[in-house]
Structures are given as structure tokens and as C-alpha cells.
């Protein structure tokens, strides 16, 4: 199936919106886990969004881009959902 640019952009936008909604629902998934497993996190996604805006001459500050991705101000999300980073296992860091 051949897609014209407009349709492709609309489908990509729909997939992006679904991804953002999924990440907003899955507050149990920590950014560190996303980074470790997938190589990106919510902060990366918001940065890419900001960079896309900037490439079109639009000023989008990081806090606003993060609010788009997190669905709330970043500091609020951290207070509600961010957990402490896991402690290292065993004595791996002791010599």
C-alpha cells in the first residue's frame, strides 16, 4: 500500500498520541526502566517533541514539552509516580 505524505503524517501522529497516552497510563513504568530496556524514556520523547517544534521555528520550552508527554507538570509527575532508583545488588561495588 502506497501512502501519501499527509496520510503517513496522520498515521504517525495517531501512533505518537497512542504511545503518549500509554505512557501516561503506565505510571508504574519508571523512566530508568524504559532507558535500560528501550534506550529512551519520557524525557527523551519530550525532547524530541521540542526539537521537532524548534525545527519548525516554534519555541517550546522543556517544561511545556514534558507536560505534553507526562500529562501534567514534570515535578508533579515525579512526586506522584517516580520511585527511588533500585539499589545495586550484592557487594558488586565493594572491593
Chimera marker file (.cmm) of the C-alpha trace (Angstrom):
<marker_set name="trace">
<marker id="1" x="0.000" y="0.000" z="0.000" r="1" g="1" b="0" radius="0.5"/>
<marker id="2" x="1.379" y="3.384" z="-1.000" r="1" g="1" b="0" radius="0.5"/>
<marker id="3" x="0.678" y="6.243" z="1.425" r="1" g="1" b="0" radius="0.5"/>
<marker id="4" x="0.693" y="9.892" z="0.518" r="1" g="1" b="0" radius="0.5"/>
<marker id="5" x="2.634" y="12.227" z="2.834" r="1" g="1" b="0" radius="0.5"/>
<marker id="6" x="-0.488" y="13.631" z="4.509" r="1" g="1" b="0" radius="0.5"/>
<marker id="7" x="-1.869" y="10.187" z="5.359" r="1" g="1" b="0" radius="0.5"/>
<marker id="8" x="1.532" y="8.959" z="6.577" r="1" g="1" b="0" radius="0.5"/>
<marker id="9" x="1.862" y="12.015" z="8.830" r="1" g="1" b="0" radius="0.5"/>
<marker id="10" x="-1.657" y="11.471" z="10.204" r="1" g="1" b="0" radius="0.5"/>
<marker id="11" x="-0.919" y="7.813" z="10.959" r="1" g="1" b="0" radius="0.5"/>
<marker id="12" x="2.392" y="8.697" z="12.616" r="1" g="1" b="0" radius="0.5"/>
<marker id="13" x="0.638" y="11.354" z="14.707" r="1" g="1" b="0" radius="0.5"/>
<marker id="14" x="-2.018" y="8.836" z="15.775" r="1" g="1" b="0" radius="0.5"/>
<marker id="15" x="0.684" y="6.336" z="16.786" r="1" g="1" b="0" radius="0.5"/>
<marker id="16" x="2.523" y="9.054" z="18.733" r="1" g="1" b="0" radius="0.5"/>
<marker id="17" x="-0.655" y="10.071" z="20.566" r="1" g="1" b="0" radius="0.5"/>
<marker id="18" x="-1.322" y="6.420" z="21.443" r="1" g="1" b="0" radius="0.5"/>
<marker id="19" x="2.245" y="5.997" z="22.730" r="1" g="1" b="0" radius="0.5"/>
<marker id="20" x="1.976" y="9.131" z="24.884" r="1" g="1" b="0" radius="0.5"/>
<marker id="21" x="-1.415" y="8.019" z="26.261" r="1" g="1" b="0" radius="0.5"/>
<marker id="22" x="0.008" y="4.576" z="27.023" r="1" g="1" b="0" radius="0.5"/>
<marker id="23" x="2.987" y="6.062" z="28.891" r="1" g="1" b="0" radius="0.5"/>
<marker id="24" x="0.659" y="8.384" z="30.823" r="1" g="1" b="0" radius="0.5"/>
<marker id="25" x="-1.430" y="5.385" z="31.889" r="1" g="1" b="0" radius="0.5"/>
<marker id="26" x="1.580" y="3.242" z="32.803" r="1" g="1" b="0" radius="0.5"/>
<marker id="27" x="2.902" y="5.384" z="35.629" r="1" g="1" b="0" radius="0.5"/>
<marker id="28" x="4.242" y="2.183" z="37.201" r="1" g="1" b="0" radius="0.5"/>
<marker id="29" x="6.886" y="2.039" z="34.466" r="1" g="1" b="0" radius="0.5"/>
<marker id="30" x="9.800" y="4.177" z="35.585" r="1" g="1" b="0" radius="0.5"/>
<marker id="31" x="11.918" y="6.216" z="33.165" r="1" g="1" b="0" radius="0.5"/>
<marker id="32" x="15.053" y="4.355" z="34.269" r="1" g="1" b="0" radius="0.5"/>
<marker id="33" x="13.398" y="1.070" z="33.270" r="1" g="1" b="0" radius="0.5"/>
<marker id="34" x="12.468" y="2.487" z="29.871" r="1" g="1" b="0" radius="0.5"/>
<marker id="35" x="16.031" y="3.734" z="29.376" r="1" g="1" b="0" radius="0.5"/>
<marker id="36" x="17.579" y="0.431" z="30.389" r="1" g="1" b="0" radius="0.5"/>
<marker id="37" x="15.286" y="-1.668" z="28.227" r="1" g="1" b="0" radius="0.5"/>
<marker id="38" x="14.413" y="0.540" z="25.273" r="1" g="1" b="0" radius="0.5"/>
<marker id="39" x="17.121" y="3.205" z="25.169" r="1" g="1" b="0" radius="0.5"/>
<marker id="40" x="14.658" y="6.089" z="25.549" r="1" g="1" b="0" radius="0.5"/>
<marker id="41" x="12.303" y="7.457" z="28.188" r="1" g="1" b="0" radius="0.5"/>
<marker id="42" x="9.568" y="10.045" z="28.587" r="1" g="1" b="0" radius="0.5"/>
<marker id="43" x="12.174" y="12.808" z="28.835" r="1" g="1" b="0" radius="0.5"/>
<marker id="44" x="13.695" y="11.719" z="25.520" r="1" g="1" b="0" radius="0.5"/>
<marker id="45" x="10.262" y="11.747" z="23.914" r="1" g="1" b="0" radius="0.5"/>
<marker id="46" x="9.560" y="15.256" z="25.195" r="1" g="1" b="0" radius="0.5"/>
<marker id="47" x="12.980" y="16.425" z="23.976" r="1" g="1" b="0" radius="0.5"/>
<marker id="48" x="12.282" y="15.005" z="20.508" r="1" g="1" b="0" radius="0.5"/>
<marker id="49" x="8.942" y="16.817" z="20.538" r="1" g="1" b="0" radius="0.5"/>
<marker id="50" x="10.672" y="20.083" z="21.490" r="1" g="1" b="0" radius="0.5"/>
<marker id="51" x="13.320" y="19.556" z="18.803" r="1" g="1" b="0" radius="0.5"/>
<marker id="52" x="10.565" y="18.978" z="16.225" r="1" g="1" b="0" radius="0.5"/>
<marker id="53" x="8.934" y="22.248" z="17.248" r="1" g="1" b="0" radius="0.5"/>
<marker id="54" x="12.257" y="24.095" z="17.088" r="1" g="1" b="0" radius="0.5"/>
<marker id="55" x="12.960" y="22.708" z="13.607" r="1" g="1" b="0" radius="0.5"/>
<marker id="56" x="9.770" y="24.477" z="12.542" r="1" g="1" b="0" radius="0.5"/>
<marker id="57" x="10.708" y="27.738" z="14.209" r="1" g="1" b="0" radius="0.5"/>
<marker id="58" x="8.435" y="27.217" z="17.235" r="1" g="1" b="0" radius="0.5"/>
<marker id="59" x="9.728" y="27.920" z="20.721" r="1" g="1" b="0" radius="0.5"/>
<marker id="60" x="8.654" y="25.125" z="23.050" r="1" g="1" b="0" radius="0.5"/>
<marker id="61" x="10.382" y="25.185" z="26.447" r="1" g="1" b="0" radius="0.5"/>
<marker id="62" x="11.317" y="21.847" z="28.016" r="1" g="1" b="0" radius="0.5"/>
<marker id="63" x="8.760" y="22.154" z="30.846" r="1" g="1" b="0" radius="0.5"/>
<marker id="64" x="5.943" y="22.605" z="28.334" r="1" g="1" b="0" radius="0.5"/>
<marker id="65" x="7.152" y="19.728" z="26.144" r="1" g="1" b="0" radius="0.5"/>
<marker id="66" x="7.394" y="17.490" z="29.215" r="1" g="1" b="0" radius="0.5"/>
<marker id="67" x="3.881" y="18.435" z="30.288" r="1" g="1" b="0" radius="0.5"/>
<marker id="68" x="2.618" y="17.317" z="26.871" r="1" g="1" b="0" radius="0.5"/>
<marker id="69" x="4.271" y="13.920" z="27.297" r="1" g="1" b="0" radius="0.5"/>
<marker id="70" x="3.661" y="13.423" z="31.031" r="1" g="1" b="0" radius="0.5"/>
<marker id="71" x="0.112" y="14.824" z="31.003" r="1" g="1" b="0" radius="0.5"/>
<marker id="72" x="0.967" y="17.094" z="33.937" r="1" g="1" b="0" radius="0.5"/>
<marker id="73" x="3.885" y="19.236" z="35.088" r="1" g="1" b="0" radius="0.5"/>
<marker id="74" x="7.036" y="17.124" z="35.392" r="1" g="1" b="0" radius="0.5"/>
<marker id="75" x="7.622" y="17.942" z="39.074" r="1" g="1" b="0" radius="0.5"/>
<marker id="76" x="4.060" y="16.857" z="39.875" r="1" g="1" b="0" radius="0.5"/>
<marker id="77" x="4.558" y="13.568" z="37.986" r="1" g="1" b="0" radius="0.5"/>
<marker id="78" x="7.808" y="12.899" z="39.859" r="1" g="1" b="0" radius="0.5"/>
<marker id="79" x="6.132" y="13.468" z="43.237" r="1" g="1" b="0" radius="0.5"/>
<marker id="80" x="3.210" y="11.196" z="42.363" r="1" g="1" b="0" radius="0.5"/>
<marker id="81" x="4.893" y="8.407" z="40.424" r="1" g="1" b="0" radius="0.5"/>
<marker id="82" x="8.691" y="8.367" z="40.492" r="1" g="1" b="0" radius="0.5"/>
<marker id="83" x="10.274" y="5.843" z="42.801" r="1" g="1" b="0" radius="0.5"/>
<marker id="84" x="13.832" y="5.702" z="44.099" r="1" g="1" b="0" radius="0.5"/>
<marker id="85" x="16.347" y="4.095" z="41.788" r="1" g="1" b="0" radius="0.5"/>
<marker id="86" x="16.953" y="0.460" z="42.691" r="1" g="1" b="0" radius="0.5"/>
<marker id="87" x="19.894" y="-0.274" z="44.957" r="1" g="1" b="0" radius="0.5"/>
<marker id="88" x="22.809" y="-2.251" z="43.477" r="1" g="1" b="0" radius="0.5"/>
<marker id="89" x="22.597" y="-5.991" z="44.133" r="1" g="1" b="0" radius="0.5"/>
<marker id="90" x="25.046" y="-7.679" z="46.475" r="1" g="1" b="0" radius="0.5"/>
<marker id="91" x="28.568" y="-6.456" z="47.012" r="1" g="1" b="0" radius="0.5"/>
<marker id="92" x="29.279" y="-5.757" z="43.346" r="1" g="1" b="0" radius="0.5"/>
<marker id="93" x="30.637" y="-2.274" z="44.111" r="1" g="1" b="0" radius="0.5"/>
<marker id="94" x="32.814" y="-3.297" z="47.050" r="1" g="1" b="0" radius="0.5"/>
<marker id="95" x="36.374" y="-4.466" z="46.500" r="1" g="1" b="0" radius="0.5"/>
<link id1="1" id2="2" r="1" g="1" b="0" radius="0.2"/>
<link id1="2" id2="3" r="1" g="1" b="0" radius="0.2"/>
<link id1="3" id2="4" r="1" g="1" b="0" radius="0.2"/>
<link id1="4" id2="5" r="1" g="1" b="0" radius="0.2"/>
<link id1="5" id2="6" r="1" g="1" b="0" radius="0.2"/>
<link id1="6" id2="7" r="1" g="1" b="0" radius="0.2"/>
<link id1="7" id2="8" r="1" g="1" b="0" radius="0.2"/>
<link id1="8" id2="9" r="1" g="1" b="0" radius="0.2"/>
<link id1="9" id2="10" r="1" g="1" b="0" radius="0.2"/>
<link id1="10" id2="11" r="1" g="1" b="0" radius="0.2"/>
<link id1="11" id2="12" r="1" g="1" b="0" radius="0.2"/>
<link id1="12" id2="13" r="1" g="1" b="0" radius="0.2"/>
<link id1="13" id2="14" r="1" g="1" b="0" radius="0.2"/>
<link id1="14" id2="15" r="1" g="1" b="0" radius="0.2"/>
<link id1="15" id2="16" r="1" g="1" b="0" radius="0.2"/>
<link id1="16" id2="17" r="1" g="1" b="0" radius="0.2"/>
<link id1="17" id2="18" r="1" g="1" b="0" radius="0.2"/>
<link id1="18" id2="19" r="1" g="1" b="0" radius="0.2"/>
<link id1="19" id2="20" r="1" g="1" b="0" radius="0.2"/>
<link id1="20" id2="21" r="1" g="1" b="0" radius="0.2"/>
<link id1="21" id2="22" r="1" g="1" b="0" radius="0.2"/>
<link id1="22" id2="23" r="1" g="1" b="0" radius="0.2"/>
<link id1="23" id2="24" r="1" g="1" b="0" radius="0.2"/>
<link id1="24" id2="25" r="1" g="1" b="0" radius="0.2"/>
<link id1="25" id2="26" r="1" g="1" b="0" radius="0.2"/>
<link id1="26" id2="27" r="1" g="1" b="0" radius="0.2"/>
<link id1="27" id2="28" r="1" g="1" b="0" radius="0.2"/>
<link id1="28" id2="29" r="1" g="1" b="0" radius="0.2"/>
<link id1="29" id2="30" r="1" g="1" b="0" radius="0.2"/>
<link id1="30" id2="31" r="1" g="1" b="0" radius="0.2"/>
<link id1="31" id2="32" r="1" g="1" b="0" radius="0.2"/>
<link id1="32" id2="33" r="1" g="1" b="0" radius="0.2"/>
<link id1="33" id2="34" r="1" g="1" b="0" radius="0.2"/>
<link id1="34" id2="35" r="1" g="1" b="0" radius="0.2"/>
<link id1="35" id2="36" r="1" g="1" b="0" radius="0.2"/>
<link id1="36" id2="37" r="1" g="1" b="0" radius="0.2"/>
<link id1="37" id2="38" r="1" g="1" b="0" radius="0.2"/>
<link id1="38" id2="39" r="1" g="1" b="0" radius="0.2"/>
<link id1="39" id2="40" r="1" g="1" b="0" radius="0.2"/>
<link id1="40" id2="41" r="1" g="1" b="0" radius="0.2"/>
<link id1="41" id2="42" r="1" g="1" b="0" radius="0.2"/>
<link id1="42" id2="43" r="1" g="1" b="0" radius="0.2"/>
<link id1="43" id2="44" r="1" g="1" b="0" radius="0.2"/>
<link id1="44" id2="45" r="1" g="1" b="0" radius="0.2"/>
<link id1="45" id2="46" r="1" g="1" b="0" radius="0.2"/>
<link id1="46" id2="47" r="1" g="1" b="0" radius="0.2"/>
<link id1="47" id2="48" r="1" g="1" b="0" radius="0.2"/>
<link id1="48" id2="49" r="1" g="1" b="0" radius="0.2"/>
<link id1="49" id2="50" r="1" g="1" b="0" radius="0.2"/>
<link id1="50" id2="51" r="1" g="1" b="0" radius="0.2"/>
<link id1="51" id2="52" r="1" g="1" b="0" radius="0.2"/>
<link id1="52" id2="53" r="1" g="1" b="0" radius="0.2"/>
<link id1="53" id2="54" r="1" g="1" b="0" radius="0.2"/>
<link id1="54" id2="55" r="1" g="1" b="0" radius="0.2"/>
<link id1="55" id2="56" r="1" g="1" b="0" radius="0.2"/>
<link id1="56" id2="57" r="1" g="1" b="0" radius="0.2"/>
<link id1="57" id2="58" r="1" g="1" b="0" radius="0.2"/>
<link id1="58" id2="59" r="1" g="1" b="0" radius="0.2"/>
<link id1="59" id2="60" r="1" g="1" b="0" radius="0.2"/>
<link id1="60" id2="61" r="1" g="1" b="0" radius="0.2"/>
<link id1="61" id2="62" r="1" g="1" b="0" radius="0.2"/>
<link id1="62" id2="63" r="1" g="1" b="0" radius="0.2"/>
<link id1="63" id2="64" r="1" g="1" b="0" radius="0.2"/>
<link id1="64" id2="65" r="1" g="1" b="0" radius="0.2"/>
<link id1="65" id2="66" r="1" g="1" b="0" radius="0.2"/>
<link id1="66" id2="67" r="1" g="1" b="0" radius="0.2"/>
<link id1="67" id2="68" r="1" g="1" b="0" radius="0.2"/>
<link id1="68" id2="69" r="1" g="1" b="0" radius="0.2"/>
<link id1="69" id2="70" r="1" g="1" b="0" radius="0.2"/>
<link id1="70" id2="71" r="1" g="1" b="0" radius="0.2"/>
<link id1="71" id2="72" r="1" g="1" b="0" radius="0.2"/>
<link id1="72" id2="73" r="1" g="1" b="0" radius="0.2"/>
<link id1="73" id2="74" r="1" g="1" b="0" radius="0.2"/>
<link id1="74" id2="75" r="1" g="1" b="0" radius="0.2"/>
<link id1="75" id2="76" r="1" g="1" b="0" radius="0.2"/>
<link id1="76" id2="77" r="1" g="1" b="0" radius="0.2"/>
<link id1="77" id2="78" r="1" g="1" b="0" radius="0.2"/>
<link id1="78" id2="79" r="1" g="1" b="0" radius="0.2"/>
<link id1="79" id2="80" r="1" g="1" b="0" radius="0.2"/>
<link id1="80" id2="81" r="1" g="1" b="0" radius="0.2"/>
<link id1="81" id2="82" r="1" g="1" b="0" radius="0.2"/>
<link id1="82" id2="83" r="1" g="1" b="0" radius="0.2"/>
<link id1="83" id2="84" r="1" g="1" b="0" radius="0.2"/>
<link id1="84" id2="85" r="1" g="1" b="0" radius="0.2"/>
<link id1="85" id2="86" r="1" g="1" b="0" radius="0.2"/>
<link id1="86" id2="87" r="1" g="1" b="0" radius="0.2"/>
<link id1="87" id2="88" r="1" g="1" b="0" radius="0.2"/>
<link id1="88" id2="89" r="1" g="1" b="0" radius="0.2"/>
<link id1="89" id2="90" r="1" g="1" b="0" radius="0.2"/>
<link id1="90" id2="91" r="1" g="1" b="0" radius="0.2"/>
<link id1="91" id2="92" r="1" g="1" b="0" radius="0.2"/>
<link id1="92" id2="93" r="1" g="1" b="0" radius="0.2"/>
<link id1="93" id2="94" r="1" g="1" b="0" radius="0.2"/>
<link id1="94" id2="95" r="1" g="1" b="0" radius="0.2"/>
</marker_set>
